[in-house]
Amino acid sequence: MATERVDKGWQQRGIDCYPVEAIIGTLAHYGVKIDEASFKAAAAEHFPLAIAMKWHEGWKGTGQFSRFPAAAAEELWRRLLPGQIAPTDVALAVINLMKDLADLLDEKKDQGTLETRFKVVEAYLPSIPPPPRRDLFIGELIGALNDWMEPLDGMGEALAKKKHDALADRFVAIEEALISQRKGVASAIVQAQRGDRDGAVRAFSAIALDSQRDFWNRLSALDALLDFEENELAKQAALPLFDDAEKSKDLELVSSVIERLAHLLEVDPAMPERKALRERIERLAAELGPGDEDEDA
């Protein structure tokens, strides 16, 4: 008996119209041998996009089937793991919410869906897995949001600027719940937009200097100080961050801080710490290998 497979019209019809056996049969036909048990085992460690990327390594499908693994991984997740949300589920809900909010900011006709959009996203938040799987989940979420990340970063501030204060607070609560590096930073930006610039700057500085916080959260606060042109406070925050990055011997962390220090040195070429920083950067470059260190640092 021939193995059941998805036909060439699957993109038009929708993959949800085909049985699990046909999806698995199509995967096998193009080089991915998997069954329900092995998919569930893979799902215990990864989320759909990561699973699909692994399948793509030996994928033989072309044309209508060139992107089949991603659709198949998403659909098998929904069918075989009912009740477990996928990062793309949350990403789609966030994108739909931002579209409605963008319409509101553009003063377009209200479609009556905004409250529902908020409730859908807010209902997902308690279901996001805790660490350590949270990092994998949020990584895929950010990847799925892609070009929507920049609008997400600015949405709370834009809403506050248009005096949609309650919506700004509600959106920022979602943003900070999803993107941990924005925790406290996004709400302080809204605080500044409402007129309390000094309070916002104090919040940025406190976050950036808090050694108990996540490195990337502190770096996000440092970026806010730079955006607000609070260069002396930014320097005070950047130096301990550089200390921590140096101790970690992590090239990504080191390069991230050096990029900000290079900007500060450009703004203030006479910075007293310049010579010492240069020596540290050169030593780290030798230890960690080639990176993106700024030649003018």
Summary of the structure (lengths in Angstrom):
residues: 297
radius of gyration: 23.4
end to end distance: 68.8
largest distance: 78.9
contacts: 871
relative contact order: 0.06
helix: 72%
strand: 0%
